[in-house]
């Protein structure tokens, strides 16, 4: 198709634009893929998310390496002042409606390129840290509907780029002077707080302000305007956000009337002019249609190529991921880098470690953490059920792969949990045939170990220490059942899973993992029953479902063990009429001499009355009807009211 030379630039411009857009899109995608996130931003983000409580909701451990693009985190390319090279800097953090219960970390100021911080509709507490004043690029700050309190930091007006500020529905206090110099504000909402004093007069002169709301602050003085998307009309600058209309033409076309108009001499006839106009219009339409088709085709091809490349990368990653386990997931700053756990990939190194325990899920090793100045760790090996690989059918392989994925999912959740009465998971190292779980080493061992030593006369465990252990277990259960979202049912609470730290503080172990772990030799194995004989709630045998009340039953058995000084498996109960710790305990507590149930090593030391109260709580926790048992918060409250 021939194109007039005079209009060549009109023909080439759309083509050049399409090619240029394709090159820019390709280069931007490839450059972002190759760039690393700024190290200071990454460290700050890890601390910020930990203190906000976001880490417990992380979907993948790979997000730790490069969180850009993860839910709530946006990054942009910036040139590093230190190296002069391009890196990714965090520009937006959006965590709205995530049920977060933490606080804003002072290290937020390290994100010097942050433009937006949105934390609305959560349960965050404490004050806004002074560190936020270092976020000079901040344009959007949305903290509405939380539990923030305290005064806004002084010199808040230094955040001169702020356009949207929403502090509504919190418990902020102090005066409103922090907004009087934020002249770029477009939306200002401080409703439903505890602010006091007068509303700064300069606010009404802000040129860009379109909406503000000061209502619900009962300590404010003077009239409080209640506004809802009202545009202030006091300044001509308010038209800056209104799209300009295209001015209508004053030139009107008059219909051609051959009876009243005559063509001048020498001019072509009207019929010929009309034909020429039609030919020009048809040529223009054809050229426009051809260019439009080319542009649409170029854009469609670009998008298709991009989508295909992304899908291809995902498929390759899935193929690689199915055949090779990913790297270690680190949940604690005690482990500085993944290389510190490299020895877990060496079978000879693992074989040389000291074995400190064995269970249905595998062995537990004791080791020194490399580069930690002698810090001891405990390593639990979670193995697959023993089965020859040659015997596995395709269905078996799918089941085993699903089981291991489920273990990893639960481990990622548990790794983010921190509570003084829960044993923290420091790291998780997946292997093709097993998982290694790295914990802090507890030199005092388990509650079962100490009770066995006490029974053998090798150690002493007086009642105040036992009561402290019981309180710690109750506090840990309360966190798992009541405070953590989603709640965690332990499913195998027993003295062997209660570890004791240097201060004899109870640490619940294996929480959240029992569901995914293979059954131990001491477990009931019919229908994959979870739990340990003597600690399993009676209703579980009927429903095959574990609830928080099943954990309460197990805790009641532990309370009985602490007072009586004997485990449910002790031969003593085999020679009683009840043949059960729980039934024997119920009969003794209602007898004329309930003190018989107390451990002989603890009697007549001034704590008999308190121990009998704990024994009654144990009976309350082990009622046959689960609906009548107390919840973990009630149990912890009752135990805390027993004074010595």
PyMOL commands that set and color helices and strands:
alter all, ss='L'
color gray80, all
select helices_A, chain A and resi 5-34+39-52+55-57+61-64+106-110+130-134+156-158+177-179+201-205+236-241+270-323+338-345+347-351+389-391+394-414+447-455+463-483+495-497+526-528+540-543+548-564+571-575+581-589+594-597+608-621+626-628+632-640
alter helices_A, ss='H'
color red, helices_A
select strands_A, chain A and resi 73-79+86-94+116-118+140-142+149-151+164-166+171-174+187-189+194-198+211-213+219-221+329-330+354-359+362-368+376-383+425-430+434-440+498-500+506-508
alter strands_A, ss='S'
color yellow, strands_A
deselect
rebuild
show_as cartoon
